[in-house]
Amino acid sequence: MAKSVFYSFHYERDVHRVQLVRNFKALEGQPVLNAQKWEEVRRQGNQAIKNWIHEQMAYKKAVIVLIGKNTASRPWVIYEIEKAWADKKPLLGIRIHGLSSFGSIDTPGADPFAKAAGVGSIPIFDPTSMDWYGRIDSQATYNKLLNNLEVWSTQGVIKRSW
C-alpha cells in the first residue's frame, strides 16, 4: 500500500492541481472535499474545521504542504503545519505552481513554513521544469513530480525533542 499522507494546500486556488497530485496514486492522502462539503464543514465554525483536520491527520505518516502562489497566506495551512510539527509528523513542502490548472500555471509562492511559529527548516522540493524559452513546461513539471513524489515523501523533517 502507498504511504499515507496528509496534504495541506490552499483549497480555492489549488484544488485542481492537488487533484492531479492525488491522481498519481503514489501516496494515499485524505479525501479532498468538494466545494459543497468544505462549505458544510466551514459553516460549522473554526472548531469543526480543527476537528476535521485532527481527524484526517491522525493516522497519517507524514504531512506534505503543496505550495502554490498563495499557500503561505492561508491560516488553515499554517495551522496544519504547526499541528504536524507539534505532533512530530514528518513535514515537507512541494511546489505545485508549475502544474496546469485549466490551462494556466502560476508564479511561485512564499515559503509557508517561515510563517509557522517555532517550525524549523523544512525541505521544499520543486519539480518546476522550464522549456528552451525559459517558460514553465507544465507537462515536464507533471512528469518530474510523478517520478519523484514517492521518494520526496520520505524526506520530511520532524521536530526534535531536545
Secondary structure, 3 states (H helix, E strand, C coil): CCEEEEEECCHHHHHHHHHHHHCCCCEEECCCCCHHHHHHHHHCCHHHHHHHHHHHHCCCCEEEEEECCCHHHCHHHHHHHHHHHHCCCCEEEEECCCCCECCECCCCCCCHHHHCCCCCCCCEECCCCECCCCCECHHHHHHHHHHHHHHHCCCCECCCCC
